[in-house]
Amino acid sequence: MPNRKPDENTEYLIRGILTLQTPEECLSFFEDLCTISELTEMSRRLQAARMLSDNCVYSEIATKTGLSTATISRVNRCLKYGSEGYLTVLERLDQAERRENPRLPTDS
């Protein structure tokens, strides 16, 4: 996907998110910004992305996340052909987990 410039409101939102410094601040902000359903849906999609990157099958992902196979398919398309947002987040979460738990096996 080509890089695109967000509109002024989206850019302001992104800049606001980047000011958050702790998980607690993020949770507070997203609880104010989103409905519980929206926040739950986003977290399920990220979980699906992680499971897809771990080569889980759609039926297992659907069972564990409650997502439809259509949504899982969309997440999979984003992983393969998207803007690499999921990939960036998953990689950074994996790196952070390895720093916190140095005894975890590496993929290399």
MARFI-851772 format. One record per residue (C-alpha): chain; x, y, z. Coordinates in pm, whole numbers. Each point is the difference from the previous one (the first is absolute). Layout:
N
A, X, Y, Z
...
REM end
This chain:
108
A, 0, 0, 0
A, 134, 344, -80
A, 73, 239, 282
A, -271, 256, 33
A, -25, 323, 194
A, -270, -9, 265
A, -251, 278, 20
A, 48, 266, 267
A, -226, -172, 255
A, 162, -340, -45
A, 345, 153, 28
A, -104, 172, 325
A, -127, -332, 136
A, 325, -177, -91
A, 208, 275, 159
A, -218, -26, 311
A, 53, -377, 22
A, 375, 50, -28
A, -5, 222, 310
A, -119, -287, 221
A, 277, -141, 215
A, -138, -293, 199
A, -241, -289, -57
A, -228, 162, 258
A, -8, 328, -194
A, -75, -190, -320
A, -282, -194, 160
A, -153, 317, 146
A, 19, 177, -334
A, -144, -288, -201
A, -277, -57, 255
A, -96, 366, -44
A, 38, -8, -378
A, -161, -333, -86
A, -298, -202, 105
A, 73, -325, 181
A, -106, -183, -316
A, 241, 199, -219
A, 290, -56, 238
A, -82, -370, 26
A, -19, -31, -379
A, 338, 167, -47
A, 161, -223, 260
A, -148, -311, -165
A, 137, 107, -338
A, 348, 43, 144
A, -28, -341, 165
A, -107, -146, -336
A, 301, 163, -166
A, 228, -158, 259
A, -160, -338, -46
A, 20, 26, -380
A, 368, 88, 25
A, 37, -314, 215
A, -164, -200, -283
A, -322, -80, 186
A, -296, -106, -212
A, -308, 216, -46
A, -227, -237, 195
A, 226, 14, 306
A, 28, 379, -23
A, -378, 35, -36
A, -56, -221, 305
A, 253, 180, 219
A, -80, 358, -105
A, -367, -14, -92
A, 77, 170, -332
A, -171, -101, -322
A, 208, -170, -266
A, -66, 304, -222
A, 168, 227, 256
A, 286, -245, 44
A, 42, -2, -377
A, 17, 381, -1
A, 265, -5, 274
A, 193, -258, -202
A, -14, 220, -313
A, 133, 292, 206
A, 285, -217, 128
A, 93, -103, -354
A, -81, 308, -207
A, -72, 283, 242
A, 202, 290, 134
A, 200, -224, 237
A, -166, 150, 306
A, -83, -337, 153
A, 346, -131, -83
A, 171, 296, 166
A, -205, -32, 318
A, 38, -379, 20
A, 376, 23, -51
A, 38, 268, 267
A, -218, -189, 247
A, 209, -312, -64
A, 322, 196, 57
A, -135, 148, 322
A, -106, -343, 124
A, 347, -138, -73
A, 163, 287, 192
A, -228, -72, 296
A, 49, -380, -26
A, 350, -58, -140
A, -35, -378, 34
A, -267, -16, -270
A, 117, -183, -313
A, 76, 215, -303
A, -128, -65, -352
A, 340, 43, -157
REM end
